Amino acid sequence: MSHLEMLYPAAIEHTKEKVWEDLYRYLGDKEICPSFDQYLQDRTMYLEQIWINVWLNLVSNKVPRSEKKEFLSSKGYEVEGVDRKLINHSFRQEIRDYQTFDVLEWVQERLANRSQEWEELYQNARKQFLEAQERERLAEKRTSILQRLEVVLDEILTDEYELFYIHIRHLVAKKLVEIFAEEPRYEKLDPFALETPLKKTGDFHAKDYTTLTSFYEELTGGLEKTRHKGRILYYYEDYGSIFESCILENVKATVPQLIQELVVEEMGHGFENLLGTELDIDFIEEFLEDELYEIAFDFVELFQEEYVEDLLKLAEVPFDVEVHQDMLNADLARREQRKEAELAEVQRKKEEEARRIEYIFGQEYQPGNLRDIRYILHVGETNTGKTHHALEQLKKSESGLYLAPLRLLALEVYDKLNADGVPCTLKTGEEEKVVPDAKHFSCTVEMFHEKDYFDVVVIDEAQMIADRDRGFSWYKAITKANAREVHIVGSRNLKSMIVELLGDAHIEVKEYTRDIPLQVERKLFTLQQTKKGDALVCFSRRRVLETASRLQNDGFSVSMIYGSMPPETRKKEMQRFIDGETKVIVATDAIGMGLNLPIRRIVFLETEKFDGVRRRRLSSQEVKQIAGRAGRKGIYDVGKVAFTNDIKIMKQLLQQEDVPVHTFAIAPTNAVFERFQKYYRDLGTFFELWKKFESPKGTKKAALAQERELYELIRGTEIEARLSMMDLYGFLHLPFSTKDDGLVYQWRETMFAIVRGEELPEPVIKKRNLDEQELSYKAIGLHLLFLYRLEKRIEATYWERVREELSDAVHKSLKTEVKKMTKKCRRCGRVLSWEHPFQICDPCHFSRYEF
């Protein structure tokens, strides 16, 4: 049976019901019974229309689309590919005449020539109509009474608000006295630390508290439960929840009783019959349920400002409205005096703190006495020979210091100087390679020490003075270098900042330009266009390995460079490319930092990067820094640059004039800590003051995010108790990644071993695959940071050998494992085709938008 056949009887029954309802409304409204003929005359138009309305609405909503199309097709309509709205419109037009039901005929059959039944219908309809009218009249009158009652109650709630508070205040005061007299005091601890049993510490004393809020933190000894993310959690109850409940219960019990007496005085008793109920306390409580909760919550806030001492005195005085009103006024007056005194004390402490902050930090970040030093500023684009010229002066000097941003660059200069016959010692936080009688040192910039004198100091990649977390190391090296000659090497936009920073010092500026032009390719790059001498740049280790794997499987020999790669391995990978053993190099933006390679073309596989906070487009300086690595004089006399997208925008960034560096980073110094310790003894306070300290104009504070994160791990432990603040901060400042939970755990366990005088825990070493080898390399690096800081050089020598072996294993794994790699979804691990444009699969992508 079709839907039309099933719906037709239902439509008829629904139509009859509509006619019957209309008939009752028609008859009920008439004071005199009209004739049946008069009814037909008045309602024929309605009766003729009601069937078609009921029928069309029913079939339009209930008949499936497929059946509609089938019906229209039988009528000769074209239905395939036709819009749904057009199908519905055509169906409504055609179905109008489907087995019509004659409503007039049915009414006449049912009621014509039946005068007695017609009269009975009229009487019933009229009775229902009049009863409904009476109900409406009474409802309107009751509504009017309730509206009047609501107005009266609103006035009472407003006018007598203070009266209610006086009553509740007395009851809460008595509750407080009861607690002080009968309940023990427990030691304070984390309310969720249920594994720690509560210990009684004596009785409550008014002198230990100021406002009632300070008492709320005390524990009652009882347990409460709450639900969080579907789990039931238990915690120790405090008096804050006790007093909230006490205030709410007293408001619900007392206020309705006070209101009842006032309402009766205002309105009398006459309205109770109209309401159909007695105006008792239960009725008022129900009627004012929301208002009572609001009053209670208002009172909860007001009681937070009440003083414990005032409430305890109040409870001793028998309740009398006038007496308690006077006491409240007197307490409020004293409270205002206390507030003024407290505000004055807060302001005094604030001003004192501001003076201390200025003393501790304020004067520290001005250039020191620059002495009689000759400064040479080497500025220019990438790959213009800036560093080379500075190093030539370093090699000629009697003693020298090279400061690099990376271990790899420090290692490169160490090798270069020793190869050129200039004895040089390497010092980074993780390693030392001491050359006997060497007067030259190659170091990372953080190893700079202002008390050491050198004939020549070279500070490389000085534009990093603007880096929020590391920039202060460059600031300190530039302004506090103790030398005859200081060479500062950086990008062109560094010039105005350095000139301003060094003030009246003697500065010689040398500007460099590229001998080799850069040429941007017009067509978008695809991986199939890879050629010998290309450097493909992306911005994650994962993307480097995936790209290298794909190229290797396509027959290319590939070198790889990324930030977390061991420097020794990175050096070998570079050498393979330099020697022609590999034809292509795939790298992150680490390639842009001082690495000189015979690169024919730089290819940007991505034009966006994640900077630790968000994914953003590359800046002009970043594009130039990386693109500038293209070209090598005598090998590739034109450096080529290609992009996989956004060629026009990237070309504009490449040609855009550098925005000058206007700010440099500042960080805590030893002198800052020395001044700080005249007032305070804990690092928690130090971090708070550092946050409040307003960075001087032209500077920005180091975030100290790692230091604060690590400090929270050992705050309040024996580590903080046993170490001096300077030593502790030095360990917090060790350069390692706190994003790796394993390294953070190793750091914490090593710290406990140090303060307990135990052997340092050895780093966990795993070699099953590339990931484990690189993590193990980092673990050894952290261990070496501790060993060198603790002057354990013999042990450090052993672990340097272990690390070197591990870097060989990493290099070997790069040759063997990478080729076997597949591209996988970073969320679910599903294998993706190399052509898939994204790092996640389609199902994982679309699941983000499912609700």
C-alpha positions in Angstrom: 0.0 0.0 0.0 1.4 3.4 -1.0 1.7 6.3 1.4 -1.1 8.2 -0.4 -3.5 5.3 0.3 -2.5 5.1 3.9 -2.7 8.9 4.5 -6.1 9.5 2.8 -8.2 8.0 5.7 -6.1 9.9 8.2 -6.6 13.2 6.4 -10.4 12.6 6.4 -10.4 12.0 10.2 -8.2 15.1 10.8 -10.6 17.2 8.7 -13.6 16.0 10.6 -11.9 16.9 13.9 -11.1 20.4 12.5 -14.7 20.9 11.5 -16.0 19.8 14.9 -13.7 22.2 16.7 -14.7 25.1 14.5 -18.4 24.2 15.0 -18.0 24.4 18.8 -16.2 27.8 18.6 -19.0 29.1 16.3 -21.9 28.0 18.5 -20.3 28.9 21.8 -19.8 32.5 20.9 -23.6 33.0 20.1 -26.0 34.2 22.8 -28.9 32.7 20.8 -28.7 29.4 19.0 -28.4 30.1 15.2 -30.1 27.8 12.7 -28.2 25.1 10.8 -28.7 27.1 7.6 -27.3 30.2 9.2 -24.2 28.1 10.2 -23.7 26.9 6.6 -24.1 30.4 5.3 -21.4 31.8 7.7 -18.9 28.9 7.5 -19.2 27.5 4.0 -16.0 29.2 2.9 -14.1 27.6 5.7 -15.7 24.2 5.1 -14.8 24.3 1.4 -11.1 25.1 2.2 -10.4 23.0 5.2 -10.0 19.7 3.3 -7.4 20.9 0.8 -5.4 22.5 3.6 -5.3 19.4 5.7 -4.6 17.1 2.7 -1.8 19.1 1.1 0.0 19.6 4.4 -0.2 16.0 5.3 1.0 14.5 2.0 3.7 17.2 1.5 5.3 16.2 4.8 4.7 12.5 5.0 5.1 11.2 1.4 8.7 10.2 0.6 10.5 12.0 -2.2 10.9 8.8 -4.2 7.1 8.3 -4.2 6.5 11.9 -5.1 8.8 11.5 -8.1 7.1 8.2 -9.1 3.6 10.0 -8.9 4.8 12.9 -11.0 6.4 10.6 -13.5 3.1 8.8 -14.0 1.7 12.2 -14.8 4.2 12.8 -17.5 6.7 15.0 -15.6 10.5 14.8 -16.0 11.9 14.1 -12.5 15.5 13.0 -12.9 18.0 15.7 -11.9 15.2 18.1 -11.0 15.6 20.4 -8.0 13.9 19.2 -4.8 11.9 22.4 -4.3 10.5 22.1 -7.9 9.6 18.4 -7.2 7.6 19.5 -4.1 5.9 22.4 -5.8 4.8 20.2 -8.8 3.6 17.4 -6.4 1.4 19.8 -4.4 -0.2 21.1 -7.6 -1.0 17.6 -8.9 -2.2 16.1 -5.7 -4.8 18.7 -5.0 -7.5 16.8 -6.9 -6.6 13.3 -5.6 -9.9 11.7 -4.3 -11.3 14.9 -2.8 -13.4 14.7 0.3 -16.7 16.7 0.2 -16.8 18.4 3.6 -20.1 20.2 3.0 -21.8 17.0 2.0 -20.5 15.2 5.1 -21.7 18.1 7.4 -25.2 18.1 5.9 -25.5 14.3 6.2 -24.4 14.5 9.8 -26.4 17.5 11.1 -29.2 18.6 8.6 -32.8 18.2 9.8 -31.7 17.2 13.3 -33.0 20.1 15.3 -32.9 18.4 18.7 -29.3 17.3 18.3 -28.4 20.8 16.9 -29.9 22.4 20.1 -27.9 20.0 22.3 -24.7 20.9 20.5 -25.4 24.5 21.0 -26.0 24.1 24.7 -22.8 22.1 25.2 -20.8 24.6 23.2 -22.3 27.6 25.0 -21.6 26.0 28.4 -17.9 25.3 27.5 -17.6 28.9 26.2 -18.9 30.5 29.3 -16.8 28.3 31.6 -13.7 29.2 29.6 -14.6 32.9 29.9 -15.0 32.5 33.7 -11.7 30.8 34.0 -10.0 33.5 32.0 -11.6 36.2 34.2 -10.4 34.5 37.4 -7.0 33.9 35.9 -6.7 37.6 35.0 -7.8 38.6 38.5 -5.3 36.2 40.1 -2.6 37.5 37.8 -3.4 41.0 38.8 -3.2 40.0 42.5 0.2 38.2 41.9 1.5 41.3 40.1 0.5 43.5 43.0 2.1 41.0 45.4 5.3 41.0 43.3 5.5 44.8 43.5 5.0 44.7 47.2 7.6 42.0 47.7 10.1 43.9 45.5 9.6 47.0 47.6 10.1 45.0 50.8 13.2 43.3 49.5 14.7 46.7 48.7 13.6 48.6 51.7 14.3 45.9 54.3 17.5 44.5 52.8 19.6 45.7 55.8 17.1 44.3 58.3 17.5 40.9 56.7 21.3 41.2 56.9 21.2 42.2 60.5 19.2 39.0 61.4 21.5 36.7 59.3 24.6 38.4 60.7 23.6 37.5 64.2 22.9 33.9 63.2 26.3 33.6 61.4 28.1 35.2 64.4 26.6 32.5 66.7 27.7 29.8 64.2 31.2 31.2 64.3 31.3 31.2 68.1 30.1 27.6 68.1 32.9 26.5 65.8 35.6 28.4 67.8 34.3 26.7 71.0 33.8 23.2 69.8 35.9 22.4 66.8 39.7 21.7 66.6 42.1 23.4 64.2 43.9 21.2 61.6 47.2 21.9 59.8 46.8 23.4 56.4 47.6 21.3 53.4 46.4 20.7 49.8 42.7 19.8 50.1 43.1 17.0 47.5 46.1 15.4 49.3 43.9 12.7 50.9 46.9 10.4 51.4 48.1 12.8 54.1 46.1 12.4 57.3 45.0 15.6 59.0 46.7 16.6 62.2 45.1 18.7 65.0 47.2 21.8 65.8 45.2 23.3 68.7 42.2 25.6 69.0 41.0 28.6 66.9 42.0 32.1 68.1 40.6 35.4 66.8 44.0 37.0 66.7 45.0 34.6 63.9 42.5 36.0 61.5 41.4 39.3 60.0 38.3 38.9 57.8 36.1 35.9 57.7 37.6 35.0 54.3 40.9 34.3 56.1 39.1 31.8 58.2 37.4 30.1 55.3 40.7 28.4 54.3 40.7 26.3 57.6 39.8 22.7 57.1 36.8 21.2 59.0 38.1 17.6 59.1 35.3 16.4 56.9 35.3 15.1 53.4 33.4 16.5 50.4 33.1 15.1 46.9 32.9 16.7 43.4 32.6 15.4 39.9 35.3 16.3 37.3 35.2 15.0 33.7 33.0 12.1 34.7 35.1 11.1 37.8 34.1 11.6 41.4 36.9 13.3 43.4 37.0 13.6 47.1 38.7 16.5 49.0 39.0 17.9 52.5 36.2 20.3 53.3 37.0 23.8 54.4 34.9 26.4 56.3 34.2 28.4 53.2 31.7 25.8 52.1 30.3 25.5 55.6 29.5 29.3 55.9 28.1 29.4 52.4 25.6 26.7 53.3 24.9 28.4 56.7 24.1 31.7 55.0 21.9 30.1 52.4 19.9 28.0 55.0 19.4 31.0 57.3 18.3 33.3 54.4 15.7 30.7 53.3 14.5 30.1 56.9 14.5 33.7 58.2 13.8 36.1 55.3 10.4 34.5 54.3 9.2 34.7 57.9 10.1 38.4 58.1 8.5 39.1 54.7 5.2 37.3 55.7 4.6 39.7 58.5 5.4 42.8 56.4 3.2 41.6 53.4 0.2 41.0 55.7 0.6 44.5 57.1 0.7 45.9 53.5 -2.0 43.9 51.8 -4.2 42.4 54.4 -5.8 38.9 54.3 -8.5 39.4 51.6 -6.4 38.3 48.6 -5.9 34.7 49.9 -9.2 33.4 48.5 -8.4 34.8 45.0 -4.9 33.1 45.1 -6.5 29.8 46.1 -3.8 29.3 48.7 -2.8 30.8 52.1 0.1 33.3 52.0 2.3 31.3 54.3 6.1 31.0 54.6 6.2 28.0 52.2 4.3 30.0 49.5 6.7 33.0 49.9 9.8 30.8 49.8 8.6 29.2 46.6 7.4 32.6 45.1 10.8 34.2 45.9 13.1 31.2 45.3 15.3 33.0 42.8 15.4 36.2 44.8 16.3 34.3 48.0 19.3 32.7 46.3 20.4 36.1 45.0 20.2 37.6 48.5 22.1 34.6 49.9 24.9 35.0 47.4 25.0 38.7 48.0 25.4 38.0 51.7 28.1 35.5 51.1 30.2 38.3 49.4 29.3 40.8 52.2 30.4 38.3 54.9 33.8 37.9 53.3 34.6 41.5 54.4 33.3 40.9 58.0 36.0 40.8 60.6 36.2 37.7 62.8 36.7 39.8 65.9 33.5 41.9 65.2 31.4 38.8 64.7 32.6 37.1 67.9 31.7 40.2 69.9 28.3 40.5 68.1 27.3 36.9 69.1 27.5 37.8 72.8 24.8 40.6 72.5 21.2 39.5 72.7 19.4 40.2 69.5 17.7 43.6 69.2 17.2 45.3 65.8 18.2 48.8 67.0 21.2 47.6 69.0 22.5 45.4 66.3 21.9 48.1 63.7 24.1 50.4 65.8 26.8 47.7 66.1 26.8 47.2 62.3 27.2 50.9 61.7 30.1 51.1 64.2 31.7 48.0 62.7 31.4 49.4 59.2 33.0 52.7 60.3 35.9 50.8 61.8 36.1 48.6 58.7 36.5 51.7 56.5 39.3 52.9 58.7 41.0 49.5 58.5 40.6 49.5 54.8 42.2 52.9 54.5 45.1 51.8 56.7 45.4 48.5 54.7 45.3 50.4 51.4 48.0 52.8 52.7 50.1 49.8 53.7 49.6 48.1 50.3 50.6 51.3 48.6 53.7 51.7 50.8 54.7 48.1 50.0 54.0 48.7 46.3 56.2 51.8 46.3 58.9 49.9 48.3 58.7 47.0 45.8 59.0 49.4 42.9 62.1 51.0 44.4 63.6 47.6 45.0 62.8 46.5 41.4 64.5 49.6 40.1 67.5 49.0 42.3 67.8 45.3 41.4 67.1 45.5 37.7 66.8 49.1 36.5 70.5 50.2 36.1 71.8 46.9 34.9 70.8 47.2 31.3 72.9 50.1 30.2 76.1 49.6 28.2 79.1 49.4 30.5 82.3 51.3 30.2 83.3 50.5 26.6 86.9 51.4 27.3 89.4 52.1 24.5 88.1 49.4 22.2 88.1 49.4 18.4 84.8 48.1 17.1 84.5 46.8 13.5 80.9 46.1 12.3 80.6 43.7 9.4 77.1 43.9 7.9 75.6 42.5 4.7 73.6 39.8 3.2 74.1 36.1 3.7 77.1 34.5 1.9 79.0 37.8 1.4 82.2 36.8 3.2 81.5 38.9 6.4 82.5 36.1 8.8 85.5 35.2 6.7 87.0 38.7 6.8 86.5 38.9 10.6 88.1 35.5 11.1 91.1 36.5 9.1 91.7 39.3 11.7 91.2 36.8 14.5 93.9 34.4 13.0 96.4 37.3 12.9 95.9 38.2 16.5 98.0 37.1 19.5 94.9 35.9 21.3 91.3 35.6 20.1 87.8 34.6 20.9 85.1 33.5 18.4 81.5 33.5 19.7 79.0 31.4 17.6 75.2 30.9 17.9 75.6 27.1 17.3 77.9 24.3 18.5 78.4 23.4 14.9 79.7 26.8 13.9 82.0 26.9 16.9 83.2 23.4 15.9 83.7 24.5 12.3 85.9 27.5 13.4 87.8 25.4 15.9 88.7 23.0 13.0 89.5 25.8 10.6 91.8 27.7 12.9 93.7 24.5 14.0 94.0 23.4 10.3 95.4 26.9 9.5 98.1 26.5 12.1 96.4 28.7 14.8 96.1 26.6 18.0 92.5 26.9 19.2 90.5 25.4 22.1 86.8 24.6 21.7 84.5 25.3 24.6 80.7 24.9 24.6 78.4 24.0 27.4 78.5 20.3 26.4 82.1 19.8 25.4 85.7 21.0 25.7 88.5 20.2 23.3 91.6 21.8 25.0 94.6 22.4 22.7 97.8 23.0 24.8 99.2 26.5 24.8 96.3 27.7 22.7 95.5 31.4 23.0 92.5 31.3 20.7 89.1 30.0 21.7 86.0 29.0 19.7 82.9 29.0 21.9 79.1 29.3 21.8 78.0 32.8 22.8 76.6 31.7 26.1 80.2 30.8 27.2 81.4 34.4 27.0 83.0 35.7 30.2 83.6 39.4 30.4 86.7 39.2 32.8 88.8 37.4 30.2 90.9 39.6 27.9 91.6 38.9 24.2 93.4 40.7 21.5 90.5 40.2 19.1 86.9 39.0 19.7 84.6 38.0 16.8 80.8 37.9 17.6 78.9 36.1 14.8 75.2 36.3 13.8 74.8 39.4 16.0 71.3 40.1 14.6 70.2 37.4 17.2 70.5 40.2 19.8 66.8 40.6 19.1 66.0 37.0 20.0 63.8 37.1 23.2 65.3 34.1 24.9 69.0 34.2 23.8 69.5 37.8 22.7 71.0 39.0 26.0 74.1 36.8 25.4 74.9 38.9 22.3 74.1 42.1 24.2 76.5 41.1 26.9 79.2 40.0 24.5 79.0 43.2 22.4 78.9 45.7 25.3 81.2 44.0 27.8 83.8 42.4 25.6 87.3 43.0 27.1 89.5 43.3 24.0 91.6 45.5 21.8 89.4 44.9 18.8 85.8 43.5 18.6 84.4 42.4 15.3 80.6 42.2 15.2 79.1 40.2 12.3 75.5 40.4 11.3 72.7 41.3 8.9 72.4 44.8 7.4 69.4 45.7 9.6 71.7 45.4 12.6 73.7 48.5 11.8 71.6 51.3 13.4 71.1 49.3 16.6 74.8 48.6 17.2 75.8 52.2 16.4 73.2 53.5 18.9 74.2 50.8 21.5 77.9 51.6 21.4 77.3 55.3 21.5 80.6 57.3 21.4 82.8 54.3 20.9 85.1 54.1 17.9 83.1 52.1 15.3 84.2 51.2 11.8 81.4 49.9 9.6 82.2 47.5 6.7 79.2 46.7 4.4 79.3 43.7 2.2 77.3 42.9 -1.0 76.9 39.6 -2.8 79.2 39.0 -5.8 76.8 36.3 -6.9 73.3 37.5 -7.9 70.2 35.7 -6.8 67.7 34.6 -9.5 64.1 33.6 -8.6 62.6 31.0 -10.9 59.3 31.9 -12.5 57.7 28.5 -12.4 56.5 26.6 -9.3 58.8 23.9 -8.2 57.8 20.2 -8.1 59.9 17.4 -6.6 60.4 15.8 -10.0 62.4 18.9 -11.0 65.1 18.2 -8.4 68.7 18.4 -9.8 72.3 18.1 -8.6 73.3 21.0 -6.3 69.8 21.6 -5.0 69.1 22.4 -1.3 65.4 21.7 -0.5 64.3 23.5 2.6 61.3 22.6 4.9 60.6 23.4 8.5 60.4 20.1 10.5 62.6 17.1 11.1 59.8 14.9 9.9 59.4 16.6 6.6 63.1 16.5 6.0 63.2 12.8 6.6 60.1 12.1 4.4 61.4 14.2 1.6 64.9 12.6 1.8 63.3 9.2 1.7 61.2 9.9 -1.3 64.2 11.4 -3.2 66.4 8.4 -2.3 63.7 6.0 -3.6 63.7 8.1 -6.8 67.4 7.4 -7.2 69.0 10.6 -5.7 71.9 10.5 -3.2 70.8 12.9 -0.4 72.4 14.7 2.6 70.2 15.9 5.5 70.4 18.7 8.0 68.0 19.6 10.8 68.2 21.3 14.1 68.1 18.2 16.5 70.8 16.4 14.4 74.1 15.9 16.3 76.6 18.5 15.1 79.1 15.8 14.3 76.6 14.1 12.1 75.6 17.4 10.5 79.2 18.0 9.7 79.5 14.6 8.0 76.3 15.2 6.1 77.7 18.5 4.9 81.0 17.0 3.9 79.3 14.3 1.8 77.6 17.1 -0.1 80.8 19.2 -0.4 82.7 16.1 -1.7 80.0 15.3 -4.2 79.1 12.0 -2.6 75.5 13.3 -2.4 73.9 15.4 -5.1 71.1 17.0 -3.1 70.7 18.3 0.4 67.4 18.4 2.3 67.4 20.8 5.3 65.5 22.9 7.8 66.2 26.6 8.2 69.3 25.5 10.2 71.0 25.7 6.7 70.7 29.5 6.9 72.9 29.9 9.9 76.5 30.3 8.8 76.8 27.0 6.8 78.8 27.6 3.6 77.9 24.9 1.0 78.2 24.6 -2.8 74.5 25.1 -3.4 73.2 25.7 -6.9 69.6 26.4 -6.0 67.7 26.9 -2.8 64.1 25.4 -3.0 61.5 26.4 -0.4 59.3 23.4 -0.1 57.2 25.4 2.4 56.6 29.1 2.8 55.2 28.9 6.4 56.7 27.7 9.7 55.6 27.0 13.2 57.5 29.4 15.5 56.6 27.7 18.8 53.3 29.7 19.2 51.6 29.6 15.8 52.1 28.7 12.1 53.0 31.8 10.2 54.4 33.0 6.9 58.2 33.3 6.7 59.5 36.8 7.4 61.6 38.8 4.9 64.7 38.3 7.0 64.2 34.5 7.1 63.7 34.2 3.4 66.9 36.2 2.7 68.9 34.3 5.3 68.0 31.0 3.7 67.9 32.0 0.0 71.3 33.7 0.4 73.0 30.3 0.7 72.4 29.7 -3.0 75.5 30.2 -5.2 79.2 29.5 -4.7 81.9 31.7 -6.4 83.7 29.7 -9.0 81.2 26.9 -8.9 77.7 28.5 -9.3 78.1 32.1 -10.3 74.3 32.6 -10.1 72.4 31.6 -7.1 68.9 30.3 -7.9 65.8 30.3 -5.7 62.6 28.4 -6.3 59.3 28.1 -4.4 56.5 25.6 -4.4 53.9 28.3 -4.0 53.4 32.0 -3.4 56.2 33.0 -5.8 55.0 36.6 -6.1 54.8 37.2 -2.3 58.1 35.4 -1.7 59.9 37.4 -4.3 58.7 40.6 -2.7 60.0 39.4 0.7 63.3 38.5 -0.9 63.6 42.0 -2.4 62.2 43.9 0.5 64.4 46.3 2.4 65.4 45.0 5.9 63.5 46.4 8.8 66.1 47.7 11.2 66.5 45.9 14.6 65.1 48.3 17.2 65.1 46.2 20.3 67.4 43.8 22.1 66.7 41.1 24.7 67.7 41.4 28.3 68.1 38.6 30.9 69.2 38.3 34.6 72.9 38.7 35.4 75.1 37.8 38.3 75.0 41.4 39.5 71.2 41.4 39.4 71.1 38.3 41.6 73.6 39.8 44.0 71.4 42.8 44.5 68.3 40.6 44.7 69.7 38.5 47.5 70.0 41.6 49.8 66.2 41.4 50.2 65.0 38.0 49.2 66.1 34.4 49.3 63.9 32.4 46.9 63.7 32.2 43.1 59.9 32.2 43.2 60.0 35.8 44.3 62.7 36.5 41.8 60.5 35.3 38.9 57.6 37.4 40.2 59.7 40.5 40.3 61.2 39.8 36.9 57.6 39.6 35.6 56.7 43.0 37.2 59.9 44.7 36.0 59.2 46.9 33.0 61.7 46.4 30.3 63.6 49.7 29.5 62.8 51.3 26.2 64.5 49.5 23.3 64.7 46.2 25.2 62.5 43.2 25.7 62.8 40.8 28.6 63.7 37.1 28.2 60.6 35.0 28.9 62.6 32.7 31.3 59.9 30.1 30.4 62.3 27.1 30.8 63.7 28.3 34.1 60.2 28.9 35.6 59.0 25.5 34.3 61.9 23.6 35.8 61.7 25.6 39.1 58.2 24.5 39.6 59.4 20.9 39.5 61.7 21.4 42.5 60.1 24.2 44.3 60.0 23.6 48.1 62.2 20.4 47.8 65.6 19.8 49.3 67.1 20.9 46.0 66.0 24.5 46.6 66.9 24.2 50.3 70.5 23.0 49.8 71.6 25.0 46.8 72.5 28.7 46.7 70.2 30.7 44.5 72.9 31.5 42.0 73.9 27.8 41.6 70.2 26.8 41.4 69.6 29.4 38.7 72.6 28.1 36.8 71.2 24.6 36.6 67.7 26.0 35.6 69.4 27.8 32.8 71.1 24.8 31.3 70.4 24.8 27.5 68.3 21.7 26.8 64.8 21.0 25.5 62.2 20.9 28.2 59.7 19.7 25.6 61.2 16.2 26.0 59.7 14.6 29.2 62.7 12.1 29.4 65.2 14.9 29.5 63.2 16.8 32.1 63.1 13.6 34.3 66.8 13.2 33.8 67.5 16.8 34.8 65.4 16.4 38.0 67.0 13.1 39.0 70.4 14.6 38.5 69.6 17.6 40.6 68.5 15.3 43.5 71.8 13.3 43.1 73.8 16.5 43.3 72.3 17.8 46.5 72.5 14.3 48.1 76.1 13.9 47.2 75.3 10.8 45.1 76.8 9.7 41.8 75.0 11.4 38.9 72.6 9.0 37.2 73.9 7.9 33.8 71.9 8.9 30.7 69.7 6.2 29.2 71.1 5.1 25.9 69.1 3.2 23.3 70.2 2.5 19.7 67.5 0.5 18.1 66.5 3.2 15.6 67.3 6.8 14.5 64.7 8.3 16.9 66.2 6.5 19.9 69.7 7.4 18.9 69.0 11.1 18.6 67.2 11.1 22.0 70.1 9.3 23.5 72.5 11.9 22.0 70.5 14.6 23.7 70.5 12.7 27.0 74.3 12.5 26.9 74.5 16.2 26.0 72.5 17.1 29.1 74.7 14.8 31.2 77.8 16.6 29.8 76.3 20.0 30.7 76.2 18.8 34.3 79.6 17.3 34.3 81.3 20.4 32.9 79.4 22.7 35.3 80.6 20.4 38.2 84.2 20.5 36.9 84.1 16.7 36.3 86.3 16.8 33.2 87.6 13.2 33.3 84.1 11.8 33.3 83.1 14.3 30.6 85.9 13.0 28.3 84.5 9.5 28.6 81.0 10.6 27.7 82.2 12.7 24.8 83.7 9.5 23.3 80.4 7.7 23.9 78.5 10.6 22.3 80.9 10.6 19.3 80.2 6.9 18.8 76.5 7.6 19.0 76.8 10.3 16.4 78.4 7.8 14.1 75.4 5.5 14.7 73.1 8.3 13.8 75.0 9.0 10.6 74.8 5.3 9.7 71.1 5.2 10.4 70.5 8.1 8.2 72.0 6.1 5.3 70.0 3.0 6.0 66.7 3.9 7.7 65.6 6.9 5.8 65.3 5.1 2.5 62.8 2.7 4.1 60.7 5.5 5.5 57.0 6.0 4.5 54.9 9.1 4.7 52.5 8.7 7.6 49.6 10.7 9.0 50.9 12.5 12.0 47.7 11.9 14.0 46.8 8.2 13.3 49.9 6.8 11.6 48.1 5.7 8.4 50.5 5.4 5.5 50.0 8.2 2.9 51.0 8.5 -0.7 54.0 10.8 -1.4 51.7 12.9 -3.5 49.3 13.5 -0.6 49.7 17.3 0.0 49.2 17.4 3.8 50.7 15.8 6.9 47.4 14.3 8.0 45.0 11.9 6.2 41.6 13.0 5.0 39.6 11.1 7.7 41.7 12.7 10.5 41.3 16.1 8.8 37.5 15.8 8.5 37.1 14.4 12.0 38.0 17.9 13.4 34.7 19.2 12.1 32.5 16.5 13.4 30.3 17.4 16.3 
